[in-house]
Amino acid sequence: MNYDNENLEELLEYINPSTLDYQEWLNVGLALKRSGYDASVWDAWSAQDAARYHPGECEKKYLTFDDCDTPVTAGTLVHMAKENGWMPKSSGAGKALDWDDIIDYDDYQITSPEQTEQKPIMIPDNWNPAEQIAKYLETLFEPDDFVGYVTECWQNSDGKYLPTAGSYSRTASQLIQELQKYQGDFDSVFGTPNPSCGAWIRFNPLDGKGAKNENVTEFRFALVESDKIPIEQQNGILHELQLPIAALVYSGKKSLHAIVRIDAANYDEYRKRVEFLYQVCDRNGLQVDRQNKNPSRLSRMPGVMRGEQKQFLLETNIGFSSWNEWKDYIDGISDDLPEFESMASAWEHMPELAPPLIENVLRQGHKMLLAGASKAGKSFALIELCIAIAEGRKWLGWQCAQGKVLYVNLELDRASCLHRFKDVYQALQLQPQNLNAIDIWNLRGVSEPLDKLAPKLIRRARKRNYLAVIVDPIYKVITGDENSADQMANFCNQFDKICHQLECAVIYCHHHSKGAQGGKRSMDRASGSGVFARDPDALLDMTDLNLTPEIITQIQNQNATKLCCDFLKESAPEVWADVPQDDTFSRSAMLKHCIDNLNQEAYQALQAALIESDKHVSEMTAWRMEGTLREFPRFPVKNLWFRYPLHEEDKTGILKDLQLDVQLSPRQYGAKKGHAKQSAQAKAKSADKTAELLNTFDMVNVDGIVKITDIAEFLGISRDTAERRVKKCKELSLENGTIRRVTP
């Protein structure tokens, strides 16, 4: 097939010059030159590869192609474009088809001679030839349409009977009236047919001046005929395809003649539609006779004998009522779906499951949604995931498979996005060994709806072998009403296309709905239709945890104590060796050791570090991640700290007992907040008393033993109170009034 300029330039849109080697790049130029294109077309396309593009190089190369004998044609571009997602148009758009052009319609197979139920032909014993031809005329023609028909024939040198030009000067209404006038005498109206060859009729109206293609006034019908398979199979396939058949005629021999509605506006459209029709028929086993594609073609006339057999009308107006209805049907039913599969055949040969991409969460080639409230750091979490996949490390405690990943950035400007990746790498204290495994597609300000973006993404990514494509966030590319289940189902189907065609996982990000979330399940918190919760194979939901001031203070004290220990260990190791163990758990105690033993410079550095640490902790947020998984068991909830720019698992258990804000009504939330505050205060007070008890024991014990009365006296409390405190302390034991340390 030849391709005009518009078609070849369209093909170039599917070929990325940066993915080609030098010879492939030259082949594109050769194909363009041999197809009559100017060097400017090749140059403009080559400029997309900024790293290797050199102005003027294409024009110089073009001049050398005249002496090149390499057999490179436009077909090379077709092949390259197909590999990157281009598909030939099935609508017939483009140039008018030549008679011998073949269009590939592989997707239109619905049945086959072997699959189709055979439909027998019932030859009538008694028939009325006049009624047959009258019904045929009424079905195919308007009253004032000129009708062409042939009842005379001649015999060639091979003994084959062939029709003459025939008659074409009477209208359908005239023929029907004459049949009535002559009381159904066929011969008086049409002439006497030769019984050896029967009679013919043209199925499209003529102008009354001739019987050639140029005499056809309207391109209503086409003839579908095949004699390569048994007639019962022909009948079955014609019905199963639901072709818009106006009249179905038995030819008197090996074939049926189906007069199919084409409804073309002109000759060019007629040729394209007939070619499409024949290709579909061929694809389904009819093997159509292509000599019948002319609009002025003759077909067998019903109501006539052909030898010993009747040419008769089987049915009228079967299948769809118009070409457009049938075309919509055939486009809709044609697909690349797999065949039905018997479980019995697979039982002993089960296919291997796709390996995990994220351990115990998501398989390779599957879909995952990360949903969360505003400021949950979802983008940072996805950037962390990109790095984990590229470097083959853990993400939030789950091991990731190693491979290439594409991050589709729809929200951040390019500079901010790139800086975030570098910030996360540095915060992880991770050496970037596999930066080449991370690609970023920055689309802020230029993104399109996903149904338009997905084909372009697939085309660009087809040869990149990505393990995952991450889309962040999806609200930028949503098509349709977010709350409409059917529209969102169609939207999510675009992710399936990406998964299927790129053979990779798709991970996308969405936000929680606005307003109170009280009582909602984790899978129902994402904004919009419930399709978002039910479509992905894994849904990870991040919800805010309410941090009390007491918890913030506790973490600040823990971090400060560790800083003091580190400074003392580094600057005064001889002092550090004598620090009591209990002091290492007290901010005030360790700060006193540092004040007493650090030099001025070290102490000032410690003070600056403490200020920065307290500030950093005060800016932290806490989140609970819950999962709804299709392929794996539900995992225990993960409690996370978001310390800009990283998410980290809570290893201390501080967040374990906190309740989600969204689990409470506003009234309950106020009560819970007060209760949490009281509870935290009680725990802190209890911890202080335990520390006080242990410190006292260490000071007054003799050979590891202290009497309960001595502890009570030293603390200024009653013996009963002292006993209760000791019994609550897991590090001390009380027996016969004597306290001892519990041996670990």
C-alpha positions in Angstrom: 0.0 0.0 0.0 1.2 3.5 -0.8 1.2 6.2 1.9 0.7 9.9 1.1 2.5 12.7 3.0 -0.1 13.0 5.7 0.1 9.3 6.5 3.9 9.2 6.7 4.1 12.3 8.9 1.6 10.6 11.2 3.8 7.6 11.3 6.8 9.7 12.5 4.8 10.8 15.5 5.0 7.2 16.7 8.8 6.9 16.3 11.1 8.5 18.9 14.4 9.4 17.3 16.2 9.2 20.7 15.4 5.4 20.9 17.0 4.6 17.5 20.5 3.7 16.7 22.4 5.4 13.9 21.4 2.9 11.1 17.7 3.1 12.1 17.9 6.9 12.0 19.4 6.7 8.5 16.6 4.3 7.4 14.0 6.8 8.4 15.7 9.4 6.2 16.0 6.9 3.3 12.3 6.0 3.5 11.3 9.7 3.5 13.6 10.5 0.6 12.3 7.6 -1.5 8.7 8.6 -0.8 9.3 12.1 -2.1 9.7 14.0 1.1 11.8 17.1 1.6 14.8 17.0 4.0 13.0 19.5 6.3 10.6 16.7 7.4 13.4 14.5 8.5 15.3 17.4 10.1 12.2 18.5 12.1 11.6 15.0 13.3 15.4 14.5 14.2 15.4 17.7 16.2 13.4 15.9 18.9 16.6 14.1 19.9 18.4 17.2 21.2 21.4 15.3 22.5 22.4 14.0 19.1 20.8 16.5 16.7 23.2 18.6 14.6 21.7 21.4 12.4 22.3 20.8 8.7 23.3 17.2 9.0 20.0 15.8 7.6 20.3 18.0 4.5 23.8 16.8 3.9 22.9 13.2 4.3 19.9 13.6 2.0 22.3 14.4 -0.9 24.2 11.2 -0.4 21.0 9.0 -0.6 20.7 9.3 -4.4 23.6 6.8 -4.9 22.4 4.5 -2.1 21.1 1.0 -3.2 19.7 0.1 0.2 16.1 -1.2 -0.3 14.4 1.0 2.3 10.9 2.2 1.6 7.9 3.6 3.4 7.2 0.1 4.6 10.1 0.5 6.9 8.4 3.4 8.6 5.1 1.4 8.8 6.9 -1.4 10.6 8.7 0.9 13.0 5.5 2.8 13.8 3.5 -0.5 14.4 6.1 -1.5 16.9 5.4 1.7 18.8 1.6 1.4 18.9 0.5 2.7 15.5 -2.5 0.9 14.0 -3.9 1.2 10.5 -7.2 3.1 10.4 -10.1 0.6 9.9 -12.5 3.3 8.8 -11.1 3.6 5.4 -9.9 7.1 5.9 -7.0 8.4 3.7 -6.7 7.7 0.0 -9.3 5.9 -2.1 -8.6 2.2 -2.2 -7.5 0.5 -5.4 -9.3 -2.7 -6.4 -6.3 -4.8 -5.4 -5.5 -3.1 -2.1 -5.8 -5.3 0.9 -6.6 -4.0 4.4 -5.6 -6.0 7.4 -8.7 -6.5 9.7 -7.4 -9.2 11.9 -9.6 -8.1 14.8 -12.9 -8.8 13.1 -13.2 -12.6 13.4 -16.5 -13.6 15.0 -17.0 -17.1 13.6 -15.8 -19.6 11.1 -17.3 -22.4 9.0 -16.4 -24.9 11.6 -17.9 -22.9 14.5 -21.1 -21.7 12.7 -24.3 -23.6 13.0 -25.3 -24.8 9.6 -28.5 -23.3 8.3 -30.2 -25.5 5.6 -31.8 -24.1 2.5 -35.5 -25.0 2.1 -36.3 -25.1 -1.6 -40.1 -24.4 -2.1 -42.2 -27.0 -3.8 -44.8 -24.5 -4.8 -43.9 -20.9 -5.7 -45.1 -17.8 -7.4 -42.4 -16.3 -9.6 -44.2 -13.0 -10.0 -44.5 -12.6 -6.2 -40.8 -13.4 -5.9 -39.6 -10.7 -8.2 -42.2 -8.2 -7.1 -41.1 -8.5 -3.5 -37.5 -8.2 -4.5 -38.2 -5.0 -6.4 -40.3 -3.5 -3.6 -37.5 -4.3 -1.1 -34.5 -2.8 -3.1 -36.0 0.0 -5.2 -38.0 3.2 -4.9 -41.0 3.3 -7.3 -39.2 5.7 -9.7 -35.8 3.9 -9.7 -34.7 2.6 -13.1 -34.0 -1.2 -12.8 -31.4 -3.1 -14.9 -32.1 -6.8 -15.6 -31.0 -9.4 -18.1 -32.9 -12.4 -19.4 -30.9 -13.1 -22.6 -27.5 -14.7 -22.6 -24.9 -15.9 -25.0 -22.4 -18.8 -25.0 -18.7 -18.3 -25.3 -16.1 -20.6 -26.8 -15.8 -22.5 -23.5 -19.5 -23.2 -23.5 -20.2 -20.8 -20.6 -23.4 -18.8 -20.7 -22.8 -15.0 -20.2 -25.4 -12.2 -19.8 -26.0 -9.5 -22.4 -26.2 -5.8 -21.5 -29.9 -6.3 -20.9 -32.7 -3.8 -20.2 -32.5 -0.7 -18.0 -35.2 1.7 -19.2 -38.1 0.8 -17.0 -38.7 1.8 -13.4 -39.6 -0.5 -10.5 -43.2 0.7 -10.4 -43.6 0.1 -14.1 -42.3 -3.5 -13.8 -44.6 -4.2 -10.8 -47.6 -2.7 -12.6 -47.0 -4.8 -15.7 -46.7 -7.9 -13.6 -50.2 -7.1 -12.3 -51.4 -6.2 -15.8 -50.3 -9.5 -17.2 -51.5 -11.4 -14.1 -48.1 -12.5 -13.1 -46.9 -13.7 -16.5 -43.1 -13.3 -16.0 -42.2 -13.8 -19.6 -44.6 -11.1 -20.8 -42.9 -8.5 -18.6 -39.2 -9.4 -18.6 -38.9 -11.7 -21.6 -38.4 -15.5 -21.7 -35.1 -16.5 -19.9 -32.9 -19.2 -21.3 -33.5 -22.1 -18.8 -29.9 -23.2 -19.2 -28.6 -19.9 -17.6 -31.5 -18.3 -15.7 -31.8 -14.5 -15.4 -30.0 -11.6 -13.7 -30.8 -8.3 -12.1 -28.8 -5.2 -11.0 -29.3 -4.4 -7.3 -28.5 -0.7 -7.5 -30.7 1.9 -9.3 -29.6 3.2 -12.7 -30.2 6.4 -14.7 -32.1 4.7 -17.5 -29.3 5.4 -20.0 -27.0 2.5 -19.5 -25.9 -0.3 -17.2 -22.3 0.6 -16.3 -20.8 1.9 -13.1 -21.2 5.5 -14.2 -25.0 4.9 -14.7 -25.5 3.9 -11.1 -27.5 6.8 -9.4 -27.3 5.6 -5.8 -24.7 3.3 -4.1 -27.2 1.4 -1.9 -26.2 -2.2 -2.0 -23.3 -4.6 -2.6 -23.3 -8.3 -3.5 -21.7 -10.9 -1.2 -21.3 -14.2 -2.9 -19.1 -17.2 -2.0 -19.1 -20.8 -3.4 -16.0 -22.1 -1.6 -17.9 -23.6 1.3 -21.2 -25.6 1.5 -24.3 -23.5 1.1 -25.6 -24.4 4.6 -22.4 -22.9 6.0 -22.7 -19.8 3.9 -26.2 -19.3 5.2 -25.1 -19.8 8.8 -22.2 -17.3 8.5 -24.3 -14.6 6.8 -26.8 -14.8 9.6 -24.2 -14.9 12.4 -22.4 -11.9 11.1 -25.8 -10.1 11.2 -25.0 -8.4 7.9 -27.6 -5.7 6.9 -29.0 -7.9 4.2 -31.9 -6.5 2.2 -32.5 -9.6 0.1 -31.0 -13.1 0.3 -31.4 -15.1 -3.0 -30.5 -18.7 -3.8 -28.6 -18.7 -7.1 -29.8 -22.1 -8.2 -26.4 -23.7 -7.8 -23.6 -23.5 -5.2 -24.0 -20.1 -3.7 -26.3 -17.6 -2.0 -26.4 -14.0 -3.2 -26.7 -11.6 -0.2 -27.7 -8.0 -1.2 -26.1 -6.0 1.6 -26.9 -2.5 2.5 -23.9 -0.2 1.9 -25.7 3.3 1.9 -22.6 5.0 0.5 -22.7 8.7 -0.3 -20.5 8.4 -3.4 -18.4 5.9 -5.4 -15.2 6.3 -3.3 -17.1 5.6 -0.1 -18.8 2.7 -1.8 -15.4 1.1 -2.7 -14.0 1.5 0.8 -17.1 0.1 2.4 -17.3 -2.9 0.1 -13.6 -3.6 0.7 -14.2 -3.5 4.5 -17.3 -5.8 4.1 -15.4 -8.3 2.0 -12.5 -8.4 4.4 -14.8 -9.1 7.3 -16.5 -11.8 5.4 -13.2 -13.4 4.4 -12.0 -13.2 7.9 -15.0 -15.2 9.0 -14.6 -17.9 6.3 -16.9 -16.8 3.4 -14.1 -16.2 0.9 -16.1 -13.7 -1.1 -15.9 -13.5 -4.9 -14.2 -10.1 -5.5 -15.4 -9.9 -9.1 -18.7 -8.7 -7.6 -17.5 -5.5 -6.1 -18.7 -3.2 -8.9 -21.9 -1.2 -8.0 -23.5 -2.1 -11.4 -22.9 -5.8 -10.9 -25.5 -8.3 -11.8 -27.0 -10.7 -9.3 -29.3 -13.7 -9.7 -33.0 -12.7 -10.3 -35.5 -14.5 -8.0 -38.5 -16.2 -9.6 -36.6 -17.8 -12.5 -35.6 -21.4 -13.2 -31.9 -22.2 -13.8 -31.7 -25.6 -15.2 -33.5 -27.9 -12.8 -33.2 -25.5 -9.9 -35.2 -22.5 -8.8 -33.6 -19.0 -8.3 -35.7 -17.9 -5.4 -35.9 -15.3 -2.6 -35.1 -16.9 0.8 -35.5 -13.8 3.1 -35.6 -10.0 3.1 -34.4 -7.5 5.7 -32.4 -9.7 7.9 -29.5 -8.6 10.3 -29.1 -5.0 11.1 -31.2 -2.4 9.3 -28.4 -0.2 8.1 -24.7 -0.1 7.4 -23.9 2.2 10.3 -25.7 0.0 12.8 -23.8 -3.0 11.6 -20.5 -1.2 11.5 -21.0 -0.1 15.1 -21.8 -3.7 16.0 -18.9 -5.2 14.3 -16.5 -2.7 15.7 -17.8 -3.3 19.2 -17.9 -7.1 19.1 -14.4 -7.5 17.5 -11.7 -7.7 20.0 -8.5 -9.3 21.1 -10.1 -11.1 24.0 -8.8 -14.6 24.8 -10.9 -17.7 24.2 -12.8 -19.5 26.9 -10.5 -21.8 28.9 -11.4 -25.1 30.5 -10.3 -25.4 34.1 -9.7 -29.1 33.5 -7.0 -28.4 31.0 -5.2 -25.9 33.3 -5.5 -28.0 36.5 -2.3 -29.9 36.1 -0.4 -27.1 34.3 -1.2 -24.0 36.4 0.5 -20.8 35.0 3.1 -19.2 37.2 1.9 -16.2 39.2 3.5 -12.8 38.4 6.4 -12.2 40.8 6.0 -9.5 43.5 6.9 -5.9 42.7 6.3 -4.9 46.3 6.6 -7.9 48.6 3.2 -9.1 50.0 1.5 -6.1 48.5 1.6 -5.9 44.7 2.5 -8.2 41.8 4.4 -7.1 38.7 1.9 -6.1 35.9 -0.8 -5.2 38.4 -2.4 -1.9 39.6 -2.1 -0.1 42.9 -3.7 3.1 44.2 -2.2 5.2 47.0 -4.9 7.3 48.6 -4.5 9.8 51.4 -5.4 13.1 52.9 -3.8 16.4 52.0 -0.2 16.8 53.2 0.2 13.1 53.8 3.3 13.4 51.7 1.9 11.0 49.0 4.2 12.3 46.3 7.2 11.9 48.6 6.0 8.3 49.3 5.8 7.6 45.6 9.3 9.1 45.0 10.6 6.9 47.8 8.9 4.0 45.9 10.6 4.9 42.6 14.0 4.9 44.4 13.2 1.6 46.1 12.4 -0.1 42.8 15.4 1.5 41.0 17.8 0.5 43.7 16.1 -2.8 44.7 15.6 -1.8 48.3 12.8 -1.7 50.8 9.9 0.7 50.8 8.1 1.3 54.1 9.4 -2.1 55.2 8.4 -4.1 52.1 11.2 -5.4 49.7 10.8 -4.2 46.1 11.9 -5.9 42.9 14.6 -4.0 41.1 14.0 -2.6 37.6 13.3 0.6 35.6 10.5 2.9 36.7 8.7 5.8 35.0 7.4 8.6 37.2 4.7 10.7 35.5 4.8 14.1 37.2 1.5 16.0 36.6 1.6 18.4 39.6 5.1 19.8 40.2 7.3 22.0 38.1 10.3 20.3 36.6 12.8 21.9 39.0 10.8 21.0 42.1 10.3 17.5 41.0 14.0 16.8 40.3 15.1 18.4 43.6 12.6 16.2 45.5 14.2 13.1 44.1 17.7 14.3 45.1 16.4 15.4 48.6 14.9 11.9 49.2 18.1 10.2 48.0 20.2 12.3 50.4 17.7 11.9 53.3 17.9 8.1 52.8 21.7 8.5 52.9 21.7 6.3 49.9 24.3 6.3 47.2 22.5 6.7 43.8 23.8 3.6 42.0 20.9 3.3 39.5 19.8 6.8 38.4 19.5 5.5 34.9 16.7 3.2 36.1 14.5 6.3 36.9 12.8 8.2 34.1 10.6 11.3 34.8 7.9 12.6 32.5 7.2 16.2 33.5 3.8 17.2 32.3 2.7 20.0 34.5 0.9 22.5 32.3 0.9 20.2 29.2 -1.0 17.2 30.4 -4.1 15.8 28.7 -7.0 13.7 29.7 -5.9 10.1 30.4 -7.7 8.6 27.4 -5.6 10.8 25.1 -2.5 10.6 27.3 -2.4 6.8 27.7 -1.7 6.0 24.0 1.1 8.6 23.9 2.6 7.2 27.1 2.4 3.7 25.7 4.0 4.7 22.4 6.9 6.4 24.1 7.4 3.7 26.8 7.0 0.6 24.7 10.7 -0.3 24.4 11.8 1.0 27.8 11.0 -2.2 29.7 9.6 -0.4 32.7 8.8 -2.5 35.7 6.4 0.2 36.9 4.7 3.4 35.7 3.7 5.8 38.5 1.1 8.5 37.8 1.0 11.3 40.3 -1.7 12.6 40.9 -4.7 11.4 38.8 -7.0 14.3 39.4 -5.0 16.2 36.8 -6.0 13.7 34.0 -9.4 12.4 35.1 -12.0 12.3 32.3 -15.7 12.6 33.1 -17.5 12.9 36.4 -15.4 11.7 39.3 -18.6 10.5 41.0 -19.9 8.6 38.0 -19.2 4.8 38.3 -19.4 4.1 34.6 -17.3 7.1 33.6 -14.7 6.3 36.2 -14.7 2.6 35.2 -13.8 3.8 31.6 -11.2 6.1 33.1 -9.6 3.2 35.1 -9.6 1.0 32.0 -6.8 3.3 30.6 -4.6 2.0 33.4 -5.4 -1.6 32.3 -4.3 -0.7 28.8 -1.0 0.7 30.1 -0.5 -2.5 32.2 -1.3 -4.8 29.3 0.5 -3.1 26.5 3.7 -2.2 28.5 3.6 -5.4 30.6 4.3 -3.3 33.7 2.6 -2.3 37.0 0.7 1.0 37.2 0.7 2.8 40.5 -1.4 6.0 40.8 -2.2 8.5 43.5 -5.6 10.0 44.5 -6.8 12.2 47.4 -9.4 11.7 50.1 -12.9 13.2 49.6 -13.6 16.5 51.5 -15.5 16.7 54.7 -15.8 14.4 57.7 -14.7 10.8 57.1 -16.2 9.4 60.3 -17.2 5.8 60.1 -15.8 5.2 56.6 -13.8 2.1 55.7 -10.3 2.7 54.5 -11.3 1.6 51.0 -14.1 4.2 50.8 -12.2 7.3 51.7 -10.8 8.1 48.2 -12.6 10.9 46.5 -15.3 10.1 43.9 -16.8 6.9 42.8 -16.2 3.6 44.6 -14.6 2.3 41.4 -11.4 3.8 42.7 -11.4 1.5 45.7 -12.4 -1.6 43.7 -10.4 -1.2 40.5 -6.8 -1.6 41.8 -5.3 -4.9 42.9 -3.8 -3.1 45.9 -5.2 0.0 47.7 -3.0 1.7 50.3 -4.8 4.3 52.3 -3.0 6.9 54.5 -5.0 8.6 57.3 -3.9 11.3 59.7 -3.2 10.4 63.4 -3.8 13.1 66.0 -0.5 13.8 67.8 -0.9 15.1 71.4 1.5 17.7 72.8 2.6 15.0 75.3 3.7 12.7 72.5 5.6 15.4 70.7 7.3 16.3 74.0 8.1 12.6 74.7 9.7 12.2 71.2 11.6 15.5 71.6 13.0 14.3 74.9 14.0 10.9 73.5 15.8 12.5 70.6 17.5 15.1 72.9 18.7 12.4 75.3 20.2 10.5 72.4 22.0 13.7 71.2 23.4 14.3 74.6 24.7 10.8 74.8 26.3 11.1 71.4 28.0 14.4 72.2 29.2 13.1 75.6 30.5 9.9 74.1 32.4 11.8 71.4 33.7 14.8 73.4 34.2 13.3 76.9 34.5 9.5 76.6 36.0 9.2 80.1 33.0 10.8 81.6 30.6 8.8 79.4 32.1 5.6 80.7 30.9 6.5 84.3 27.4 7.8 83.4 24.7 5.7 85.2 22.5 3.7 82.8 19.3 5.3 84.2 20.6 8.8 83.3 20.8 7.8 79.7 17.0 7.7 79.6 16.6 11.2 81.1 16.9 14.4 79.1 17.5 16.5 82.2 20.1 14.2 83.6 22.0 13.9 80.4 21.8 17.6 79.8 23.4 18.2 83.3 26.2 15.8 82.4 26.8 17.7 79.2 26.8 21.1 81.0 29.3 19.9 83.6 31.7 18.1 81.2 31.5 19.5 77.7 33.7 22.4 76.6 32.1 25.6 75.4 32.4 24.8 71.7 30.9 21.3 72.0 28.1 22.6 74.3 27.1 25.3 71.8 27.0 22.8 69.0 24.8 20.6 71.2 22.5 23.4 72.0 22.1 24.2 68.2 21.4 20.5 67.5 18.8 20.3 70.3 17.0 23.4 68.9 17.0 21.9 65.4 15.9 18.5 66.7 13.0 19.9 68.7 11.9 22.0 65.7 12.1 19.0 63.4 10.0 16.9 65.8 7.4 19.6 66.1 6.9 19.6 62.3 6.5 15.8 62.1 3.1 14.3 61.2 1.9 10.8 61.9 -0.1 8.5 59.6 -1.7 5.1 59.6 -1.5 3.0 56.4 -4.1 0.4 55.8 -4.3 -2.0 52.9 -7.0 -3.7 50.8 -5.3 -6.3 48.7 -6.5 -8.7 46.0 -3.5 -11.0 45.7 -2.2 -11.1 49.2 -3.6 -11.3 52.8 -4.3 -8.0 54.5 -1.2 -6.7 56.2 -1.2 -5.4 59.8 -1.7 -1.6 59.8 1.5 0.4 59.5 2.0 3.5 61.6 4.2 6.0 59.9 6.1 9.2 60.8 6.5 11.7 58.0 9.7 13.5 58.7 10.2 15.7 55.7 11.0 14.3 53.2 10.8 10.7 54.3 8.2 8.3 55.7 9.5 6.0 58.4 7.8 3.2 60.3 7.1 3.8 64.0 9.4 1.3 65.7 8.6 2.6 69.2 4.9 1.7 69.4 4.0 5.3 70.4 1.5 5.6 67.6 -0.1 2.2 68.0 -2.8 3.2 70.4 -3.7 6.5 68.7 -7.1 6.4 67.0 -7.8 7.8 63.6 -9.5 11.2 63.5 -11.8 9.8 60.8 -13.1 7.1 63.1 -14.7 9.6 65.4 -17.6 12.0 65.2 -16.7 15.6 66.1 -18.2 15.1 69.5 -16.4 11.9 70.0 -13.2 13.4 68.7 -13.3 16.2 71.4 -13.9 13.6 74.1 -11.2 11.3 72.8 -8.7 14.1 72.5 -9.3 15.0 76.1 -9.0 11.4 77.1 -5.8 10.9 75.1 -4.4 13.9 76.8 -5.2 12.6 80.3 -4.0 9.1 79.4 -0.7 10.5 78.1 -0.3 12.6 81.2 -1.0 9.5 83.4 1.5 7.4 81.5 4.2 10.1 81.7 3.6 10.5 85.5 3.8 6.7 86.0 7.1 6.6 84.0 8.6 9.4 86.1 7.7 7.5 89.3 9.3 4.3 88.0 12.4 6.2 87.1 12.5 7.8 90.5 12.1 4.3 92.2 15.0 2.8 90.1 17.3 5.8 90.8 16.6 5.5 94.5 17.3 1.8 94.5 20.6 2.4 92.8 21.6 5.0 95.3 20.7 3.2 98.6 21.3 -0.5 97.8 24.0 -2.4 99.5 25.3 -5.4 97.5 22.1 -5.2 95.3 19.6 -5.4 98.2 17.3 -2.7 99.7 14.7 -3.0 102.4 11.2 -1.8 101.5 11.2 0.3 104.6 14.3 2.1 103.5 12.8 2.9 100.0 9.6 4.2 101.7 11.5 6.4 104.1 13.9 7.8 101.4 10.9 8.6 99.0 8.7 9.9 101.9 5.9 7.6 101.1 4.1 4.8 103.0 5.3 1.2 103.0 2.1 0.2 101.1 2.6 2.8 98.4 6.2 1.7 98.1 5.2 -1.9 97.7 2.7 -1.1 95.0 5.3 0.9 93.0 7.9 -2.0 93.3 5.3 -4.6 92.2 4.5 -2.4 89.1 8.2 -2.1 88.2 9.3 -5.0 85.9 13.0 -4.4 86.8 12.6 -5.0 90.5 11.3 -7.9 92.6 10.0 -7.8 96.2 10.3 -10.8 98.5 10.0 -10.9 102.4 10.4 -7.1 102.5 13.6 -7.1 100.4 14.0 -5.5 97.0 16.4 -6.9 94.3 17.1 -6.2 90.7 15.5 -8.6 88.3 18.2 -10.5 86.3 17.4 -10.1 82.5 
